[in-house]
Amino acid sequence: MTAVHAVLPDGIDDPARPSGGNVYDRRVCQGLGGLGWSVHEHPVAGAWPHPDPASLDDLGAVIAAIPDGAVAVLDGLVASTAPDVLVPHASRIHQVVLVHMPLGHKPAGGDAEAIRAREHAVLSAASAIITTSAWTRQRLIELYALRAGAVHIATPGVDANEPAVGTGSAGAELLCVAAVTPGKGHDVLVEALLGLTHLSWRCLCVGSLECDPAFADLVRARILDTGLGERISFCGPRTGGALARAYAAADLAVLPSRAETFGMVITEALARGLPVIASRVGGTPEAVGHGADGARPGLLVTPDDIGALRGALQAWLTGAELRARLRRAAGERRATLQRWPATAQAVADVLTGAGR
């Protein structure tokens, strides 16, 4: 049996903190187990990617306890911040860094150079790097002049799901699945919808309100101030059956992000034959993909552009022919989406190569 040590942020199974990265980590660990790997999980507590000294000490203890010659896959949220802990062990254990979001890609604040330097040191010392999209792979190579052969892609998978039922009407049920943070663009969505009050629609926002409470409060205050409290609702995070029911009841998924490396909620929607309107950022064009005839199963708009998002939503809400075309393409795309076992196999192949 082949063994791997998985170093993960603490709480990836916490239903109050669902995220694409957490789902990916859990499904890959499960998938590796299904392929016959012995997976030793090492959750590390901390406010990653902004750890305190105690969290770095805990990470150091975890890394020091991994046997010589072992293969370790490290979530980039943890790894990319800790070169002083990891680089000294790079010649002793085979470190494979799983990068969900490059921390050095347009980092906020005044320490951008330091963030890039830390991530660069970790990735340069790694035996291999796994990314979740071709966009992320190319961005890392460009940022850090990494050897192309060391940077691999393991696209997120989806489960097979029944097609969404929706309303069966003019497409009035909109769904946005994302934590309410500036990066996900809920403020842009609200402003876009403010210009469409003459049309019939409702929008459900599913996602944590606790990641950035101040921002979430501002968005909700704006909704109340404009009288849209009965049309735009926030239900907090949902997982499992509750999330599945939200998808099933929707006509259209909306993801107005300012940054995405892939956008797993896009493929989750498409797995149910649900068309998508999303920002054209990072790996979202890869996630949206194409139907059998080359047609996109959704619309891609300029990020942070209220007018562009409003125009796309209006086109959907008023255009029966457009809705039919996008639904048809979404049904075709549904049949070609990658499943989680294929994702796990892609990761296993990288781990096997790194351990040689």
C-alpha positions in Angstrom: 0.0 0.0 0.0 1.3 3.5 -0.9 1.2 6.1 1.8 0.8 9.9 1.7 0.7 12.4 4.5 -1.9 15.1 3.9 -1.2 18.4 5.7 -4.5 20.4 5.8 -6.0 23.5 7.4 -8.0 22.5 10.4 -11.7 22.4 10.0 -12.1 21.3 6.4 -15.2 19.3 7.4 -16.8 22.1 9.4 -20.3 22.7 7.8 -20.2 26.3 9.0 -17.1 26.9 6.8 -17.8 25.2 3.5 -15.5 26.2 0.6 -14.3 24.8 -2.7 -10.9 24.2 -1.3 -12.2 22.3 1.7 -14.5 20.1 -0.5 -11.6 19.4 -2.9 -9.2 18.4 -0.1 -11.8 16.1 1.5 -12.8 14.4 -1.8 -9.2 13.9 -2.9 -8.3 12.3 0.4 -11.3 10.0 0.1 -10.5 9.3 -3.5 -6.9 8.4 -2.7 -8.1 6.0 0.0 -10.4 4.4 -2.6 -7.4 3.9 -4.9 -5.6 2.0 -2.2 -3.5 4.7 -0.7 -3.0 5.0 3.1 -3.8 8.6 3.8 -2.5 10.1 7.0 -4.2 13.4 7.6 -2.5 16.1 9.6 -4.9 19.0 10.3 -3.1 22.2 11.5 -5.0 24.8 13.4 -4.5 28.5 12.5 -5.8 31.5 10.7 -4.2 30.4 7.4 -2.9 32.1 5.3 -2.1 34.4 8.2 -0.7 32.1 10.9 0.5 33.1 14.3 3.8 31.7 15.7 2.0 29.0 17.6 0.4 27.7 14.3 3.8 27.7 12.6 5.2 25.8 15.6 2.4 23.2 15.3 3.1 22.9 11.5 6.8 22.4 12.2 6.0 19.6 14.6 3.8 17.9 12.1 6.5 18.1 9.3 9.3 17.0 11.6 7.3 13.8 12.5 6.8 12.8 8.8 9.3 10.0 8.1 12.3 10.4 5.8 11.5 9.6 2.2 7.7 9.9 2.7 5.4 11.8 0.3 3.4 14.7 1.7 0.7 16.7 0.0 0.3 20.1 1.5 -2.6 22.4 1.1 -1.2 25.7 -0.4 -3.2 27.8 2.1 -0.9 26.4 4.8 2.3 25.6 2.8 2.7 28.9 0.8 3.0 30.9 4.0 5.7 28.8 5.7 9.0 28.5 3.9 11.0 28.6 7.1 9.2 25.5 8.3 9.0 23.5 5.0 12.1 24.3 3.0 14.6 22.8 5.5 12.7 19.5 5.1 12.5 19.6 1.3 15.4 17.2 0.8 14.1 14.8 3.4 10.5 14.3 2.4 8.8 14.7 -1.0 6.7 17.8 -0.7 3.8 18.2 -3.2 2.0 21.5 -2.8 -1.7 21.7 -3.8 -2.4 25.3 -4.8 -6.1 26.3 -4.8 -5.4 30.1 -5.1 -1.9 31.6 -5.6 -1.3 33.9 -2.7 1.1 35.9 -4.8 -1.6 36.7 -7.4 -2.5 40.4 -6.8 -2.1 40.1 -3.0 -3.8 42.7 -0.9 -2.0 45.0 1.5 1.5 46.4 1.6 3.3 43.1 2.1 2.9 41.8 -1.5 6.6 41.4 -2.0 6.9 39.3 1.2 3.9 37.2 0.3 5.4 36.4 -3.1 8.8 35.7 -1.7 7.4 33.1 0.8 5.3 31.4 -1.8 8.1 31.4 -4.3 10.5 29.7 -1.8 8.0 27.0 -0.9 7.0 26.2 -4.5 10.6 26.3 -5.8 11.6 23.7 -3.2 8.6 21.4 -3.7 9.0 18.1 -5.5 5.8 18.8 -7.5 2.9 21.3 -7.5 -0.7 20.5 -8.2 -3.1 23.2 -9.4 -6.9 23.0 -10.0 -6.9 24.7 -13.4 -4.8 25.5 -16.4 -5.1 29.2 -15.6 -3.5 28.6 -12.1 -0.8 26.5 -13.6 0.2 29.1 -16.1 -0.1 31.9 -13.5 2.3 30.2 -11.1 4.8 29.5 -13.9 4.7 33.1 -14.9 4.9 34.4 -11.3 7.8 32.3 -10.2 9.6 31.0 -13.3 8.8 27.4 -12.2 9.8 24.4 -14.3 6.7 23.6 -16.4 7.1 19.9 -15.9 6.8 20.3 -12.1 3.4 22.0 -12.2 0.4 19.7 -12.8 -3.4 20.1 -13.2 -6.0 18.1 -11.3 -9.3 19.6 -12.2 -12.1 19.4 -9.5 -14.6 16.8 -10.0 -18.4 16.7 -9.6 -20.9 14.1 -8.5 -23.7 12.9 -10.8 -26.8 14.8 -10.0 -30.4 14.9 -11.3 -31.2 17.9 -13.5 -32.5 21.0 -11.7 -36.2 21.4 -11.8 -36.3 25.1 -11.4 -39.5 27.1 -11.8 -40.3 26.1 -15.3 -41.2 29.7 -16.0 -39.2 32.7 -17.3 -36.1 31.9 -15.2 -36.9 34.0 -12.2 -35.0 32.0 -9.5 -31.4 33.1 -9.3 -28.8 31.3 -7.1 -25.5 32.6 -5.9 -23.4 30.1 -3.9 -20.4 31.8 -2.3 -19.2 33.1 1.0 -20.2 36.8 1.3 -16.9 38.5 0.9 -15.6 41.3 -1.4 -13.9 38.8 -3.7 -17.2 37.0 -4.5 -18.8 40.3 -5.7 -22.2 40.2 -3.9 -22.1 44.0 -3.9 -21.9 44.0 -7.7 -24.7 41.5 -8.0 -27.0 43.6 -5.8 -26.3 46.8 -7.8 -26.9 44.9 -11.0 -30.3 43.6 -9.7 -31.3 47.1 -8.6 -31.6 48.0 -12.2 -33.9 45.1 -12.9 -36.7 45.7 -10.4 -39.2 46.0 -13.3 -38.7 42.3 -14.1 -39.8 39.2 -12.1 -37.0 37.5 -10.2 -35.8 36.4 -6.8 -32.2 35.7 -5.8 -31.0 33.3 -3.0 -27.5 33.8 -1.7 -26.1 30.7 -0.1 -22.8 31.1 1.8 -21.1 32.1 5.0 -21.9 35.6 6.4 -19.0 35.3 8.9 -15.9 35.3 6.7 -16.2 39.1 6.4 -19.0 40.3 8.7 -18.5 44.0 8.0 -18.8 43.5 4.2 -21.8 41.1 4.7 -23.5 43.8 6.8 -22.9 46.5 4.2 -24.4 44.3 1.4 -27.5 43.4 3.5 -28.0 47.0 4.6 -27.9 48.1 0.9 -30.6 45.6 0.1 -32.8 46.8 3.0 -32.3 50.4 2.1 -33.5 49.8 -1.4 -36.5 47.8 -0.5 -35.3 44.5 -2.0 -35.3 42.5 1.2 -38.1 40.2 0.0 -36.4 39.6 -3.3 -32.8 39.0 -2.3 -32.3 36.6 0.6 -29.3 35.2 2.5 -29.6 31.9 4.2 -26.0 31.3 5.3 -24.0 28.2 4.4 -25.7 25.0 3.2 -24.3 21.6 2.6 -25.6 18.2 1.6 -29.3 17.9 1.0 -30.0 21.5 1.8 -27.6 22.7 -0.8 -28.8 20.2 -3.3 -32.4 21.5 -2.9 -31.2 25.1 -3.5 -29.6 24.0 -6.8 -32.7 22.0 -7.7 -35.0 25.0 -7.2 -32.9 27.4 -9.2 -33.2 28.5 -12.9 -29.8 30.2 -13.1 -26.5 30.2 -11.1 -24.7 33.5 -10.8 -21.1 33.9 -9.7 -19.9 37.6 -10.0 -16.5 37.0 -8.5 -13.6 39.4 -8.7 -11.1 36.5 -8.7 -11.5 32.7 -9.1 -8.9 30.0 -9.9 -11.7 27.6 -11.1 -15.1 28.1 -9.6 -16.3 24.8 -8.3 -19.9 26.1 -7.8 -20.0 26.6 -11.6 -19.4 22.9 -12.3 -21.8 22.0 -9.4 -24.5 24.0 -11.2 -23.7 22.5 -14.6 -23.8 19.0 -13.1 -27.5 19.7 -12.6 -27.9 21.2 -16.1 -28.1 24.7 -14.6 -26.8 27.6 -16.8 -24.4 30.1 -15.3 -23.6 33.8 -15.5 -20.1 34.3 -14.1 -17.3 36.8 -14.2 -14.6 36.1 -16.8 -11.8 35.7 -14.3 -9.0 33.2 -13.7 -10.2 29.6 -14.4 -14.0 30.4 -14.8 -13.9 30.0 -18.6 -12.5 26.5 -18.1 -15.2 25.6 -15.5 -18.0 26.9 -17.7 -16.6 25.0 -20.8 -18.7 24.3 -23.8 -21.6 22.1 -24.9 -21.3 19.5 -27.7 -21.7 22.1 -30.5 -19.2 24.5 -28.9 -21.8 26.8 -27.3 -21.1 28.0 -23.8 -23.7 26.9 -21.2 -23.7 30.4 -19.8 -22.6 33.9 -20.1 -19.2 35.4 -19.1 -19.0 39.0 -18.1 -16.3 41.5 -17.2 -15.6 41.3 -13.4 -16.6 44.3 -11.2 -18.8 45.7 -14.0 -22.3 46.3 -12.8 -23.5 47.2 -16.3 -22.2 44.1 -17.9 -23.7 41.8 -15.2 -27.0 43.7 -15.4 -27.1 43.3 -19.2 -26.4 39.6 -19.0 -29.1 39.1 -16.3 -31.6 41.1 -18.3 -30.8 39.1 -21.4 -31.5 35.9 -19.5 -34.7 37.2 -17.9 -36.2 38.6 -21.1 -34.9 36.2 -23.7 -36.8 32.9 -24.1 -34.5 31.8 -27.0 -31.4 32.6 -25.0 -32.7 30.6 -22.0 -33.5 27.6 -24.2 -30.0 27.7 -25.8 -28.1 28.0 -22.6 -30.2 25.2 -21.0 -29.5 23.0 -23.9 -25.7 23.7 -23.7 -25.8 23.2 -19.9 -27.3 19.7 -20.4 -24.6 18.8 -22.9 -21.9 20.1 -20.6 -23.3 18.1 -17.8 -22.5 14.9 -19.6 -18.8 15.8 -20.0 -17.8 17.1 -16.6 -15.0 15.3 -14.8 -15.9 13.0 -11.8 -14.1 13.0 -8.5 -12.4 9.6 -9.1 -10.6 11.0 -12.1 -9.5 13.9 -10.0 -8.1 11.6 -7.3 -6.3 9.5 -10.0 -4.7 12.7 -11.4 -3.4 13.6 -7.9 -2.3 10.0 -7.3 -0.2 10.1 -10.5 1.5 13.3 -9.3 2.2 11.8 -5.9 3.6 8.6 -7.4 6.0 10.6 -9.7 7.1 12.8 -6.8 8.0 9.8 -4.7 10.3 8.2 -7.2 
